[in-house]
Amino acid sequence: MPDQIRRKTVTIDGAEFIISPLTLKRTRELAKEDTETISVIAYSLNRAAGSDDTEYTKENLEDLLDAHSRTVLFNEILAFSGLRQEGGATGESKA
C-alpha cells in the first residue's frame, strides 16, 4: 500500500517535530486503556517517520522532551487526529 500517512510539522520554540494523526484503531485502543501521554507521542512520531524501526521510545522521549513540549505535542496530535479542537497550542513562547 502506498504511503498515505498525513504528516504535520509542529515547531516548539525552534524545535521541529513531525507528527501524524492517530489511526482509528489506535484511537479505539486509547479509549479502552489508560495510555500514557508519552506513548501517544512516541506512536505519532514513529508513524510520521514511516519506519518499521522504532525511533522514539518512552525512555528516549523522557530524555528529549520537557513538560511544555510534551503537552504541546500531545494536544497537537489529538487535534490533528480530530479528537480535540485545534487552536491555542502553537508551542511558540510569547515573551
PDB file of N, CA, C and O in Angstrom, chain B, residues numbered from 101:
ATOM      1  N   MET B 101       0.846  -1.169   0.000  1.00  0.00           N
ATOM      2  CA  MET B 101       0.000   0.000   0.000  1.00  0.00           C
ATOM      3  C   MET B 101       0.901   1.245   0.000  1.00  0.00           C
ATOM      4  O   MET B 101       1.870   1.305   0.757  1.00  0.00           O
ATOM      5  N   PRO B 102       0.588   2.227  -0.837  1.00  0.00           N
ATOM      6  CA  PRO B 102       1.414   3.434  -0.878  1.00  0.00           C
ATOM      7  C   PRO B 102       1.305   4.214   0.433  1.00  0.00           C
ATOM      8  O   PRO B 102       0.315   4.104   1.156  1.00  0.00           O
ATOM      9  N   ASP B 103       2.327   4.990   0.718  1.00  0.00           N
ATOM     10  CA  ASP B 103       2.377   5.807   1.922  1.00  0.00           C
ATOM     11  C   ASP B 103       1.314   6.900   1.838  1.00  0.00           C
ATOM     12  O   ASP B 103       1.453   7.846   1.062  1.00  0.00           O
ATOM     13  N   GLN B 104       0.263   6.772   2.626  1.00  0.00           N
ATOM     14  CA  GLN B 104      -0.804   7.760   2.630  1.00  0.00           C
ATOM     15  C   GLN B 104      -0.997   8.339   4.024  1.00  0.00           C
ATOM     16  O   GLN B 104      -2.115   8.670   4.418  1.00  0.00           O
ATOM     17  N   ILE B 105       0.075   8.456   4.753  1.00  0.00           N
ATOM     18  CA  ILE B 105       0.017   8.981   6.107  1.00  0.00           C
ATOM     19  C   ILE B 105       0.109  10.494   6.058  1.00  0.00           C
ATOM     20  O   ILE B 105       1.027  11.058   5.461  1.00  0.00           O
ATOM     21  N   ARG B 106      -0.858  11.144   6.697  1.00  0.00           N
ATOM     22  CA  ARG B 106      -0.778  12.601   6.801  1.00  0.00           C
ATOM     23  C   ARG B 106       0.293  12.951   7.824  1.00  0.00           C
ATOM     24  O   ARG B 106       0.466  12.256   8.825  1.00  0.00           O
ATOM     25  N   ARG B 107       1.002  14.029   7.561  1.00  0.00           N
ATOM     26  CA  ARG B 107       2.065  14.482   8.457  1.00  0.00           C
ATOM     27  C   ARG B 107       1.932  15.980   8.682  1.00  0.00           C
ATOM     28  O   ARG B 107       1.408  16.705   7.836  1.00  0.00           O
ATOM     29  N   LYS B 108       2.407  16.425   9.819  1.00  0.00           N
ATOM     30  CA  LYS B 108       2.356  17.837  10.166  1.00  0.00           C
ATOM     31  C   LYS B 108       3.607  18.171  10.971  1.00  0.00           C
ATOM     32  O   LYS B 108       4.005  17.411  11.853  1.00  0.00           O
ATOM     33  N   THR B 109       4.218  19.297  10.668  1.00  0.00           N
ATOM     34  CA  THR B 109       5.377  19.749  11.425  1.00  0.00           C
ATOM     35  C   THR B 109       4.905  20.678  12.535  1.00  0.00           C
ATOM     36  O   THR B 109       4.194  21.652  12.289  1.00  0.00           O
ATOM     37  N   VAL B 110       5.311  20.362  13.751  1.00  0.00           N
ATOM     38  CA  VAL B 110       4.991  21.187  14.912  1.00  0.00           C
ATOM     39  C   VAL B 110       6.298  21.800  15.391  1.00  0.00           C
ATOM     40  O   VAL B 110       7.265  21.087  15.660  1.00  0.00           O
ATOM     41  N   THR B 111       6.322  23.124  15.497  1.00  0.00           N
ATOM     42  CA  THR B 111       7.513  23.827  15.965  1.00  0.00           C
ATOM     43  C   THR B 111       7.272  24.343  17.372  1.00  0.00           C
ATOM     44  O   THR B 111       6.313  25.071  17.626  1.00  0.00           O
ATOM     45  N   ILE B 112       8.149  23.958  18.273  1.00  0.00           N
ATOM     46  CA  ILE B 112       8.058  24.395  19.661  1.00  0.00           C
ATOM     47  C   ILE B 112       9.355  25.106  19.996  1.00  0.00           C
ATOM     48  O   ILE B 112      10.394  24.469  20.171  1.00  0.00           O
ATOM     49  N   ASP B 113       9.294  26.423  20.086  1.00  0.00           N
ATOM     50  CA  ASP B 113      10.463  27.234  20.413  1.00  0.00           C
ATOM     51  C   ASP B 113      11.668  26.873  19.545  1.00  0.00           C
ATOM     52  O   ASP B 113      12.788  26.768  20.045  1.00  0.00           O
ATOM     53  N   GLY B 114      11.441  26.688  18.270  1.00  0.00           N
ATOM     54  CA  GLY B 114      12.511  26.403  17.320  1.00  0.00           C
ATOM     55  C   GLY B 114      12.780  24.927  17.075  1.00  0.00           C
ATOM     56  O   GLY B 114      13.409  24.577  16.076  1.00  0.00           O
ATOM     57  N   ALA B 115      12.319  24.058  17.962  1.00  0.00           N
ATOM     58  CA  ALA B 115      12.499  22.610  17.779  1.00  0.00           C
ATOM     59  C   ALA B 115      11.353  22.096  16.915  1.00  0.00           C
ATOM     60  O   ALA B 115      10.187  22.380  17.192  1.00  0.00           O
ATOM     61  N   GLU B 116      11.682  21.339  15.868  1.00  0.00           N
ATOM     62  CA  GLU B 116      10.665  20.820  14.960  1.00  0.00           C
ATOM     63  C   GLU B 116      10.428  19.336  15.186  1.00  0.00           C
ATOM     64  O   GLU B 116      11.365  18.548  15.317  1.00  0.00           O
ATOM     65  N   PHE B 117       9.144  18.975  15.227  1.00  0.00           N
ATOM     66  CA  PHE B 117       8.721  17.586  15.357  1.00  0.00           C
ATOM     67  C   PHE B 117       7.720  17.311  14.246  1.00  0.00           C
ATOM     68  O   PHE B 117       6.854  18.141  13.968  1.00  0.00           O
ATOM     69  N   ILE B 118       7.833  16.155  13.614  1.00  0.00           N
ATOM     70  CA  ILE B 118       6.873  15.761  12.584  1.00  0.00           C
ATOM     71  C   ILE B 118       5.964  14.713  13.208  1.00  0.00           C
ATOM     72  O   ILE B 118       6.418  13.662  13.661  1.00  0.00           O
ATOM     73  N   ILE B 119       4.666  15.021  13.222  1.00  0.00           N
ATOM     74  CA  ILE B 119       3.689  14.124  13.830  1.00  0.00           C
ATOM     75  C   ILE B 119       2.735  13.585  12.770  1.00  0.00           C
ATOM     76  O   ILE B 119       2.660  14.108  11.658  1.00  0.00           O
ATOM     77  N   SER B 120       2.019  12.546  13.129  1.00  0.00           N
ATOM     78  CA  SER B 120       0.944  12.031  12.277  1.00  0.00           C
ATOM     79  C   SER B 120      -0.268  11.829  13.169  1.00  0.00           C
ATOM     80  O   SER B 120      -0.123  11.694  14.384  1.00  0.00           O
ATOM     81  N   PRO B 121      -1.466  11.806  12.587  1.00  0.00           N
ATOM     82  CA  PRO B 121      -2.658  11.570  13.405  1.00  0.00           C
ATOM     83  C   PRO B 121      -2.724  10.118  13.863  1.00  0.00           C
ATOM     84  O   PRO B 121      -2.084   9.240  13.286  1.00  0.00           O
ATOM     85  N   LEU B 122      -3.498   9.887  14.894  1.00  0.00           N
ATOM     86  CA  LEU B 122      -3.716   8.532  15.368  1.00  0.00           C
ATOM     87  C   LEU B 122      -4.671   7.822  14.413  1.00  0.00           C
ATOM     88  O   LEU B 122      -5.592   8.439  13.879  1.00  0.00           O
ATOM     89  N   THR B 123      -4.453   6.543  14.202  1.00  0.00           N
ATOM     90  CA  THR B 123      -5.372   5.766  13.374  1.00  0.00           C
ATOM     91  C   THR B 123      -6.656   5.511  14.161  1.00  0.00           C
ATOM     92  O   THR B 123      -6.683   5.657  15.383  1.00  0.00           O
ATOM     93  N   LEU B 124      -7.704   5.135  13.461  1.00  0.00           N
ATOM     94  CA  LEU B 124      -8.956   4.802  14.137  1.00  0.00           C
ATOM     95  C   LEU B 124      -8.758   3.643  15.109  1.00  0.00           C
ATOM     96  O   LEU B 124      -9.319   3.635  16.205  1.00  0.00           O
ATOM     97  N   LYS B 125      -7.952   2.662  14.694  1.00  0.00           N
ATOM     98  CA  LYS B 125      -7.678   1.513  15.551  1.00  0.00           C
ATOM     99  C   LYS B 125      -6.979   1.956  16.829  1.00  0.00           C
ATOM    100  O   LYS B 125      -7.346   1.537  17.926  1.00  0.00           O
ATOM    101  N   ARG B 126      -5.972   2.806  16.676  1.00  0.00           N
ATOM    102  CA  ARG B 126      -5.224   3.278  17.849  1.00  0.00           C
ATOM    103  C   ARG B 126      -6.111   4.147  18.741  1.00  0.00           C
ATOM    104  O   ARG B 126      -5.979   4.108  19.964  1.00  0.00           O
ATOM    105  N   THR B 127      -7.006   4.925  18.151  1.00  0.00           N
ATOM    106  CA  THR B 127      -7.928   5.760  18.913  1.00  0.00           C
ATOM    107  C   THR B 127      -8.850   4.890  19.771  1.00  0.00           C
ATOM    108  O   THR B 127      -9.093   5.193  20.940  1.00  0.00           O
ATOM    109  N   ARG B 128      -9.357   3.812  19.180  1.00  0.00           N
ATOM    110  CA  ARG B 128     -10.204   2.877  19.949  1.00  0.00           C
ATOM    111  C   ARG B 128      -9.424   2.261  21.100  1.00  0.00           C
ATOM    112  O   ARG B 128      -9.944   2.126  22.207  1.00  0.00           O
ATOM    113  N   GLU B 129      -8.176   1.887  20.837  1.00  0.00           N
ATOM    114  CA  GLU B 129      -7.335   1.302  21.888  1.00  0.00           C
ATOM    115  C   GLU B 129      -7.118   2.299  23.024  1.00  0.00           C
ATOM    116  O   GLU B 129      -7.148   1.923  24.195  1.00  0.00           O
ATOM    117  N   LEU B 130      -6.899   3.564  22.680  1.00  0.00           N
ATOM    118  CA  LEU B 130      -6.684   4.591  23.701  1.00  0.00           C
ATOM    119  C   LEU B 130      -7.914   4.772  24.576  1.00  0.00           C
ATOM    120  O   LEU B 130      -7.801   5.014  25.777  1.00  0.00           O
ATOM    121  N   ALA B 131      -9.079   4.655  23.971  1.00  0.00           N
ATOM    122  CA  ALA B 131     -10.324   4.829  24.712  1.00  0.00           C
ATOM    123  C   ALA B 131     -10.538   3.698  25.720  1.00  0.00           C
ATOM    124  O   ALA B 131     -11.206   3.886  26.736  1.00  0.00           O
ATOM    125  N   LYS B 132      -9.972   2.536  25.437  1.00  0.00           N
ATOM    126  CA  LYS B 132     -10.169   1.364  26.295  1.00  0.00           C
ATOM    127  C   LYS B 132      -9.130   1.245  27.403  1.00  0.00           C
ATOM    128  O   LYS B 132      -9.369   0.565  28.401  1.00  0.00           O
ATOM    129  N   GLU B 133      -8.002   1.884  27.243  1.00  0.00           N
ATOM    130  CA  GLU B 133      -6.917   1.702  28.207  1.00  0.00           C
ATOM    131  C   GLU B 133      -6.420   3.045  28.717  1.00  0.00           C
ATOM    132  O   GLU B 133      -6.693   4.093  28.131  1.00  0.00           O
ATOM    133  N   ASP B 134      -5.703   2.993  29.790  1.00  0.00           N
ATOM    134  CA  ASP B 134      -5.114   4.192  30.382  1.00  0.00           C
ATOM    135  C   ASP B 134      -3.717   4.363  29.780  1.00  0.00           C
ATOM    136  O   ASP B 134      -2.717   3.953  30.369  1.00  0.00           O
ATOM    137  N   THR B 135      -3.672   4.972  28.609  1.00  0.00           N
ATOM    138  CA  THR B 135      -2.426   5.113  27.874  1.00  0.00           C
ATOM    139  C   THR B 135      -1.703   6.380  28.292  1.00  0.00           C
ATOM    140  O   THR B 135      -2.311   7.442  28.428  1.00  0.00           O
ATOM    141  N   GLU B 136      -0.416   6.258  28.492  1.00  0.00           N
ATOM    142  CA  GLU B 136       0.387   7.413  28.873  1.00  0.00           C
ATOM    143  C   GLU B 136       0.540   8.389  27.708  1.00  0.00           C
ATOM    144  O   GLU B 136       0.634   7.985  26.549  1.00  0.00           O
ATOM    145  N   THR B 137       0.563   9.652  28.031  1.00  0.00           N
ATOM    146  CA  THR B 137       0.760  10.705  27.040  1.00  0.00           C
ATOM    147  C   THR B 137       2.012  10.454  26.219  1.00  0.00           C
ATOM    148  O   THR B 137       1.994  10.617  24.999  1.00  0.00           O
ATOM    149  N   ILE B 138       3.084  10.065  26.860  1.00  0.00           N
ATOM    150  CA  ILE B 138       4.365   9.871  26.180  1.00  0.00           C
ATOM    151  C   ILE B 138       4.274   8.731  25.163  1.00  0.00           C
ATOM    152  O   ILE B 138       4.952   8.769  24.137  1.00  0.00           O
ATOM    153  N   SER B 139       3.449   7.722  25.432  1.00  0.00           N
ATOM    154  CA  SER B 139       3.268   6.615  24.487  1.00  0.00           C
ATOM    155  C   SER B 139       2.534   7.072  23.232  1.00  0.00           C
ATOM    156  O   SER B 139       2.842   6.620  22.129  1.00  0.00           O
ATOM    157  N   VAL B 140       1.567   7.966  23.400  1.00  0.00           N
ATOM    158  CA  VAL B 140       0.841   8.526  22.255  1.00  0.00           C
ATOM    159  C   VAL B 140       1.800   9.334  21.389  1.00  0.00           C
ATOM    160  O   VAL B 140       1.760   9.241  20.162  1.00  0.00           O
ATOM    161  N   ILE B 141       2.654  10.120  22.020  1.00  0.00           N
ATOM    162  CA  ILE B 141       3.628  10.932  21.284  1.00  0.00           C
ATOM    163  C   ILE B 141       4.592  10.027  20.520  1.00  0.00           C
ATOM    164  O   ILE B 141       4.873  10.273  19.347  1.00  0.00           O
ATOM    165  N   ALA B 142       5.096   8.991  21.171  1.00  0.00           N
ATOM    166  CA  ALA B 142       6.023   8.061  20.508  1.00  0.00           C
ATOM    167  C   ALA B 142       5.359   7.410  19.301  1.00  0.00           C
ATOM    168  O   ALA B 142       5.968   7.310  18.236  1.00  0.00           O
ATOM    169  N   TYR B 143       4.114   6.966  19.460  1.00  0.00           N
ATOM    170  CA  TYR B 143       3.386   6.342  18.355  1.00  0.00           C
ATOM    171  C   TYR B 143       3.281   7.308  17.172  1.00  0.00           C
ATOM    172  O   TYR B 143       3.557   6.930  16.034  1.00  0.00           O
ATOM    173  N   SER B 144       2.885   8.544  17.441  1.00  0.00           N
ATOM    174  CA  SER B 144       2.690   9.531  16.378  1.00  0.00           C
ATOM    175  C   SER B 144       4.007   9.866  15.670  1.00  0.00           C
ATOM    176  O   SER B 144       4.055   9.927  14.441  1.00  0.00           O
ATOM    177  N   LEU B 145       5.058  10.080  16.436  1.00  0.00           N
ATOM    178  CA  LEU B 145       6.358  10.412  15.836  1.00  0.00           C
ATOM    179  C   LEU B 145       6.886   9.251  15.002  1.00  0.00           C
ATOM    180  O   LEU B 145       7.402   9.460  13.904  1.00  0.00           O
ATOM    181  N   ASN B 146       6.761   8.036  15.514  1.00  0.00           N
ATOM    182  CA  ASN B 146       7.222   6.861  14.771  1.00  0.00           C
ATOM    183  C   ASN B 146       6.402   6.642  13.512  1.00  0.00           C
ATOM    184  O   ASN B 146       6.951   6.289  12.468  1.00  0.00           O
ATOM    185  N   ARG B 147       5.102   6.848  13.598  1.00  0.00           N
ATOM    186  CA  ARG B 147       4.237   6.680  12.420  1.00  0.00           C
ATOM    187  C   ARG B 147       4.578   7.720  11.358  1.00  0.00           C
ATOM    188  O   ARG B 147       4.617   7.407  10.169  1.00  0.00           O
ATOM    189  N   ALA B 148       4.823   8.953  11.786  1.00  0.00           N
ATOM    190  CA  ALA B 148       5.180  10.013  10.846  1.00  0.00           C
ATOM    191  C   ALA B 148       6.517   9.738  10.181  1.00  0.00           C
ATOM    192  O   ALA B 148       6.719  10.083   9.017  1.00  0.00           O
ATOM    193  N   ALA B 149       7.430   9.116  10.916  1.00  0.00           N
ATOM    194  CA  ALA B 149       8.746   8.790  10.358  1.00  0.00           C
ATOM    195  C   ALA B 149       8.628   7.728   9.271  1.00  0.00           C
ATOM    196  O   ALA B 149       9.486   7.636   8.393  1.00  0.00           O
ATOM    197  N   GLY B 150       7.558   6.919   9.330  1.00  0.00           N
ATOM    198  CA  GLY B 150       7.314   5.922   8.295  1.00  0.00           C
ATOM    199  C   GLY B 150       8.284   4.765   8.319  1.00  0.00           C
ATOM    200  O   GLY B 150       8.440   4.072   7.314  1.00  0.00           O
ATOM    201  N   SER B 151       8.926   4.543   9.421  1.00  0.00           N
ATOM    202  CA  SER B 151       9.921   3.494   9.516  1.00  0.00           C
ATOM    203  C   SER B 151       9.392   2.346  10.359  1.00  0.00           C
ATOM    204  O   SER B 151       8.650   2.561  11.317  1.00  0.00           O
ATOM    205  N   ASP B 152       9.774   1.133  10.003  1.00  0.00           N
ATOM    206  CA  ASP B 152       9.425  -0.023  10.817  1.00  0.00           C
ATOM    207  C   ASP B 152      10.291  -0.074  12.071  1.00  0.00           C
ATOM    208  O   ASP B 152       9.923  -0.700  13.065  1.00  0.00           O
ATOM    209  N   ASP B 153      11.434   0.584  12.015  1.00  0.00           N
ATOM    210  CA  ASP B 153      12.332   0.628  13.168  1.00  0.00           C
ATOM    211  C   ASP B 153      11.814   1.669  14.151  1.00  0.00           C
ATOM    212  O   ASP B 153      11.562   2.813  13.774  1.00  0.00           O
ATOM    213  N   THR B 154      11.658   1.281  15.393  1.00  0.00           N
ATOM    214  CA  THR B 154      11.190   2.221  16.397  1.00  0.00           C
ATOM    215  C   THR B 154      12.291   3.215  16.690  1.00  0.00           C
ATOM    216  O   THR B 154      13.369   2.855  17.164  1.00  0.00           O
ATOM    217  N   GLU B 155      12.002   4.466  16.400  1.00  0.00           N
ATOM    218  CA  GLU B 155      12.981   5.522  16.611  1.00  0.00           C
ATOM    219  C   GLU B 155      12.751   6.194  17.960  1.00  0.00           C
ATOM    220  O   GLU B 155      13.707   6.533  18.657  1.00  0.00           O
ATOM    221  N   TYR B 156      11.490   6.387  18.327  1.00  0.00           N
ATOM    222  CA  TYR B 156      11.158   7.066  19.573  1.00  0.00           C
ATOM    223  C   TYR B 156      10.571   6.073  20.560  1.00  0.00           C
ATOM    224  O   TYR B 156       9.682   5.296  20.213  1.00  0.00           O
ATOM    225  N   THR B 157      11.064   6.097  21.778  1.00  0.00           N
ATOM    226  CA  THR B 157      10.560   5.252  22.859  1.00  0.00           C
ATOM    227  C   THR B 157      10.221   6.145  24.041  1.00  0.00           C
ATOM    228  O   THR B 157      10.601   7.315  24.084  1.00  0.00           O
ATOM    229  N   LYS B 158       9.512   5.585  24.984  1.00  0.00           N
ATOM    230  CA  LYS B 158       9.190   6.325  26.204  1.00  0.00           C
ATOM    231  C   LYS B 158      10.476   6.834  26.858  1.00  0.00           C
ATOM    232  O   LYS B 158      10.550   7.978  27.308  1.00  0.00           O
ATOM    233  N   GLU B 159      11.471   5.974  26.899  1.00  0.00           N
ATOM    234  CA  GLU B 159      12.719   6.325  27.562  1.00  0.00           C
ATOM    235  C   GLU B 159      13.452   7.474  26.865  1.00  0.00           C
ATOM    236  O   GLU B 159      13.881   8.424  27.520  1.00  0.00           O
ATOM    237  N   ASN B 160      13.596   7.388  25.526  1.00  0.00           N
ATOM    238  CA  ASN B 160      14.356   8.470  24.887  1.00  0.00           C
ATOM    239  C   ASN B 160      13.543   9.760  24.792  1.00  0.00           C
ATOM    240  O   ASN B 160      14.125  10.843  24.744  1.00  0.00           O
ATOM    241  N   LEU B 161      12.220   9.669  24.763  1.00  0.00           N
ATOM    242  CA  LEU B 161      11.408  10.890  24.767  1.00  0.00           C
ATOM    243  C   LEU B 161      11.450  11.576  26.129  1.00  0.00           C
ATOM    244  O   LEU B 161      11.405  12.803  26.205  1.00  0.00           O
ATOM    245  N   GLU B 162      11.536  10.798  27.198  1.00  0.00           N
ATOM    246  CA  GLU B 162      11.650  11.407  28.524  1.00  0.00           C
ATOM    247  C   GLU B 162      12.959  12.185  28.660  1.00  0.00           C
ATOM    248  O   GLU B 162      13.028  13.160  29.408  1.00  0.00           O
ATOM    249  N   ASP B 163      13.992  11.756  27.939  1.00  0.00           N
ATOM    250  CA  ASP B 163      15.257  12.495  27.931  1.00  0.00           C
ATOM    251  C   ASP B 163      15.215  13.683  26.980  1.00  0.00           C
ATOM    252  O   ASP B 163      15.942  14.655  27.182  1.00  0.00           O
ATOM    253  N   LEU B 164      14.380  13.624  25.950  1.00  0.00           N
ATOM    254  CA  LEU B 164      14.326  14.658  24.915  1.00  0.00           C
ATOM    255  C   LEU B 164      13.364  15.792  25.247  1.00  0.00           C
ATOM    256  O   LEU B 164      13.688  16.958  25.020  1.00  0.00           O
ATOM    257  N   LEU B 165      12.197  15.474  25.774  1.00  0.00           N
ATOM    258  CA  LEU B 165      11.136  16.465  25.952  1.00  0.00           C
ATOM    259  C   LEU B 165      11.118  17.062  27.353  1.00  0.00           C
ATOM    260  O   LEU B 165      11.519  16.423  28.327  1.00  0.00           O
ATOM    261  N   ASP B 166      10.643  18.302  27.431  1.00  0.00           N
ATOM    262  CA  ASP B 166      10.319  18.895  28.721  1.00  0.00           C
ATOM    263  C   ASP B 166       8.792  18.854  28.870  1.00  0.00           C
ATOM    264  O   ASP B 166       8.093  18.415  27.957  1.00  0.00           O
ATOM    265  N   ALA B 167       8.283  19.304  30.005  1.00  0.00           N
ATOM    266  CA  ALA B 167       6.844  19.223  30.269  1.00  0.00           C
ATOM    267  C   ALA B 167       6.032  20.034  29.261  1.00  0.00           C
ATOM    268  O   ALA B 167       4.972  19.593  28.818  1.00  0.00           O
ATOM    269  N   HIS B 168       6.523  21.209  28.900  1.00  0.00           N
ATOM    270  CA  HIS B 168       5.815  22.062  27.942  1.00  0.00           C
ATOM    271  C   HIS B 168       5.737  21.387  26.569  1.00  0.00           C
ATOM    272  O   HIS B 168       4.668  21.335  25.961  1.00  0.00           O
ATOM    273  N   SER B 169       6.862  20.874  26.087  1.00  0.00           N
ATOM    274  CA  SER B 169       6.892  20.211  24.776  1.00  0.00           C
ATOM    275  C   SER B 169       5.980  18.999  24.761  1.00  0.00           C
ATOM    276  O   SER B 169       5.280  18.761  23.776  1.00  0.00           O
ATOM    277  N   ARG B 170       5.980  18.232  25.837  1.00  0.00           N
ATOM    278  CA  ARG B 170       5.109  17.052  25.921  1.00  0.00           C
ATOM    279  C   ARG B 170       3.645  17.455  25.798  1.00  0.00           C
ATOM    280  O   ARG B 170       2.885  16.828  25.060  1.00  0.00           O
ATOM    281  N   THR B 171       3.252  18.494  26.517  1.00  0.00           N
ATOM    282  CA  THR B 171       1.860  18.942  26.492  1.00  0.00           C
ATOM    283  C   THR B 171       1.459  19.470  25.124  1.00  0.00           C
ATOM    284  O   THR B 171       0.387  19.136  24.618  1.00  0.00           O
ATOM    285  N   VAL B 172       2.313  20.295  24.521  1.00  0.00           N
ATOM    286  CA  VAL B 172       2.006  20.855  23.202  1.00  0.00           C
ATOM    287  C   VAL B 172       1.904  19.752  22.161  1.00  0.00           C
ATOM    288  O   VAL B 172       0.957  19.735  21.374  1.00  0.00           O
ATOM    289  N   LEU B 173       2.863  18.826  22.141  1.00  0.00           N
ATOM    290  CA  LEU B 173       2.826  17.736  21.167  1.00  0.00           C
ATOM    291  C   LEU B 173       1.573  16.881  21.340  1.00  0.00           C
ATOM    292  O   LEU B 173       0.912  16.547  20.357  1.00  0.00           O
ATOM    293  N   PHE B 174       1.247  16.530  22.560  1.00  0.00           N
ATOM    294  CA  PHE B 174       0.065  15.704  22.814  1.00  0.00           C
ATOM    295  C   PHE B 174      -1.199  16.400  22.320  1.00  0.00           C
ATOM    296  O   PHE B 174      -2.030  15.778  21.658  1.00  0.00           O
ATOM    297  N   ASN B 175      -1.348  17.670  22.633  1.00  0.00           N
ATOM    298  CA  ASN B 175      -2.525  18.424  22.191  1.00  0.00           C
ATOM    299  C   ASN B 175      -2.581  18.553  20.678  1.00  0.00           C
ATOM    300  O   ASN B 175      -3.659  18.462  20.090  1.00  0.00           O
ATOM    301  N   GLU B 176      -1.434  18.764  20.039  1.00  0.00           N
ATOM    302  CA  GLU B 176      -1.386  18.853  18.573  1.00  0.00           C
ATOM    303  C   GLU B 176      -1.768  17.523  17.929  1.00  0.00           C
ATOM    304  O   GLU B 176      -2.485  17.500  16.930  1.00  0.00           O
ATOM    305  N   ILE B 177      -1.293  16.425  18.496  1.00  0.00           N
ATOM    306  CA  ILE B 177      -1.612  15.097  17.962  1.00  0.00           C
ATOM    307  C   ILE B 177      -3.114  14.833  18.078  1.00  0.00           C
ATOM    308  O   ILE B 177      -3.734  14.352  17.130  1.00  0.00           O
ATOM    309  N   LEU B 178      -3.694  15.144  19.230  1.00  0.00           N
ATOM    310  CA  LEU B 178      -5.134  14.945  19.399  1.00  0.00           C
ATOM    311  C   LEU B 178      -5.926  15.813  18.430  1.00  0.00           C
ATOM    312  O   LEU B 178      -6.895  15.342  17.835  1.00  0.00           O
ATOM    313  N   ALA B 179      -5.533  17.070  18.260  1.00  0.00           N
ATOM    314  CA  ALA B 179      -6.235  17.963  17.330  1.00  0.00           C
ATOM    315  C   ALA B 179      -6.089  17.469  15.897  1.00  0.00           C
ATOM    316  O   ALA B 179      -7.061  17.467  15.143  1.00  0.00           O
ATOM    317  N   PHE B 180      -4.878  17.048  15.512  1.00  0.00           N
ATOM    318  CA  PHE B 180      -4.620  16.567  14.161  1.00  0.00           C
ATOM    319  C   PHE B 180      -5.391  15.281  13.887  1.00  0.00           C
ATOM    320  O   PHE B 180      -5.702  14.973  12.736  1.00  0.00           O
ATOM    321  N   SER B 181      -5.700  14.530  14.944  1.00  0.00           N
ATOM    322  CA  SER B 181      -6.453  13.281  14.819  1.00  0.00           C
ATOM    323  C   SER B 181      -7.958  13.507  14.860  1.00  0.00           C
ATOM    324  O   SER B 181      -8.732  12.561  14.716  1.00  0.00           O
ATOM    325  N   GLY B 182      -8.374  14.749  15.055  1.00  0.00           N
ATOM    326  CA  GLY B 182      -9.787  15.062  15.116  1.00  0.00           C
ATOM    327  C   GLY B 182     -10.412  14.768  16.465  1.00  0.00           C
ATOM    328  O   GLY B 182     -11.634  14.671  16.572  1.00  0.00           O
ATOM    329  N   LEU B 183      -9.593  14.624  17.498  1.00  0.00           N
ATOM    330  CA  LEU B 183     -10.086  14.285  18.822  1.00  0.00           C
ATOM    331  C   LEU B 183     -10.180  15.495  19.746  1.00  0.00           C
ATOM    332  O   LEU B 183     -10.688  15.390  20.862  1.00  0.00           O
ATOM    333  N   ARG B 184      -9.699  16.622  19.288  1.00  0.00           N
ATOM    334  CA  ARG B 184      -9.729  17.844  20.084  1.00  0.00           C
ATOM    335  C   ARG B 184      -9.747  19.012  19.119  1.00  0.00           C
ATOM    336  O   ARG B 184      -9.164  18.941  18.037  1.00  0.00           O
ATOM    337  N   GLN B 185     -10.411  20.081  19.506  1.00  0.00           N
ATOM    338  CA  GLN B 185     -10.485  21.258  18.649  1.00  0.00           C
ATOM    339  C   GLN B 185      -9.110  21.902  18.543  1.00  0.00           C
ATOM    340  O   GLN B 185      -8.408  22.057  19.542  1.00  0.00           O
ATOM    341  N   GLU B 186      -8.725  22.283  17.302  1.00  0.00           N
ATOM    342  CA  GLU B 186      -7.430  22.919  17.091  1.00  0.00           C
ATOM    343  C   GLU B 186      -7.438  24.345  17.587  1.00  0.00           C
ATOM    344  O   GLU B 186      -8.481  24.985  17.719  1.00  0.00           O
ATOM    345  N   GLY B 187      -6.230  24.820  17.858  1.00  0.00           N
ATOM    346  CA  GLY B 187      -6.067  26.217  18.243  1.00  0.00           C
ATOM    347  C   GLY B 187      -5.525  26.337  19.647  1.00  0.00           C
ATOM    348  O   GLY B 187      -5.882  25.573  20.544  1.00  0.00           O
ATOM    349  N   GLY B 188      -4.655  27.315  19.817  1.00  0.00           N
ATOM    350  CA  GLY B 188      -4.135  27.632  21.130  1.00  0.00           C
ATOM    351  C   GLY B 188      -2.865  26.921  21.521  1.00  0.00           C
ATOM    352  O   GLY B 188      -2.163  27.399  22.413  1.00  0.00           O
ATOM    353  N   ALA B 189      -2.534  25.819  20.913  1.00  0.00           N
ATOM    354  CA  ALA B 189      -1.335  25.077  21.296  1.00  0.00           C
ATOM    355  C   ALA B 189      -0.276  25.206  20.222  1.00  0.00           C
ATOM    356  O   ALA B 189       0.086  24.221  19.577  1.00  0.00           O
ATOM    357  N   THR B 190       0.219  26.409  20.029  1.00  0.00           N
ATOM    358  CA  THR B 190       1.195  26.616  18.975  1.00  0.00           C
ATOM    359  C   THR B 190       2.589  26.211  19.391  1.00  0.00           C
ATOM    360  O   THR B 190       3.422  25.856  18.557  1.00  0.00           O
ATOM    361  N   GLY B 191       2.840  26.265  20.687  1.00  0.00           N
ATOM    362  CA  GLY B 191       4.155  25.904  21.164  1.00  0.00           C
ATOM    363  C   GLY B 191       5.141  27.042  21.139  1.00  0.00           C
ATOM    364  O   GLY B 191       6.234  26.920  21.691  1.00  0.00           O
ATOM    365  N   GLU B 192       4.793  28.128  20.524  1.00  0.00           N
ATOM    366  CA  GLU B 192       5.700  29.262  20.470  1.00  0.00           C
ATOM    367  C   GLU B 192       5.579  30.067  21.758  1.00  0.00           C
ATOM    368  O   GLU B 192       4.480  30.456  22.154  1.00  0.00           O
ATOM    369  N   SER B 193       6.684  30.309  22.394  1.00  0.00           N
ATOM    370  CA  SER B 193       6.685  31.098  23.622  1.00  0.00           C
ATOM    371  C   SER B 193       6.427  32.557  23.312  1.00  0.00           C
ATOM    372  O   SER B 193       6.928  33.094  22.325  1.00  0.00           O
ATOM    373  N   LYS B 194       5.655  33.180  24.150  1.00  0.00           N
ATOM    374  CA  LYS B 194       5.389  34.604  23.988  1.00  0.00           C
ATOM    375  C   LYS B 194       6.071  35.315  25.149  1.00  0.00           C
ATOM    376  O   LYS B 194       5.545  35.360  26.261  1.00  0.00           O
ATOM    377  N   ALA B 195       7.236  35.864  24.879  1.00  0.00           N
ATOM    378  CA  ALA B 195       8.000  36.521  25.940  1.00  0.00           C
ATOM    379  C   ALA B 195       7.696  37.989  26.017  1.00  0.00           C
ATOM    380  O   ALA B 195       8.255  38.692  26.859  1.00  0.00           O
TER     381      ALA B 195
END
